[in-house]
C-alpha cells in the first residue's frame, strides 16, 4: 500500500470480552481500509474472536493504531501461519452499505474460518466481509 501512497487504516467498531463454548475471547470488530491524500476507501469489515487463554490481556491494545498480528508476534511470540477459510456470497445490508460506503444492493463476499499459528494452535476465529472496492489474490498450495 505504501508503494501506492496509501496508508492502511482501521476503525474499531466493537471490542469486548465474550464467553463462547465456556472459553473467553476478545471480540474485535473493525472496518478496514486505505487512506490516500484525498480520502479513505473502506474495504472490509473484520470480526475476530481471539482466545484469551492464548493471548491474556490482548484486549488492552488500541487496534485502531496497532495491528492484531503484529501484537501477536511482538508481545506473545505467536506467528499466524495458515488461514482455513470458507468463502461465500452474501447480500450487503444497510450496515455494510454505511460502513463500506457504497450505494446499491450488490452481492459481496464473506470469508469465515480460523487462523492457525506456526505451532498449530488456533489463534483466531475470523469473519471478513469484503466490500465492492476490494481486490485480492488467492494463493494456495495443492
Buried (B, 14 or more C-beta within 10 A) or exposed (E): EEEEEBEEBBBEBEBEEEEEEEEBBBBBBBBBBBBEEEEBBBBBBBBBBBBBEBBEEBBEBEBEEEEBBEBBEEBBEBEBEEEEBEEEEEEBEEEBBEBBBBEEEEEBBBBBBBBBBEEEEEBBBBBBBBBBBBEEEEEEEE
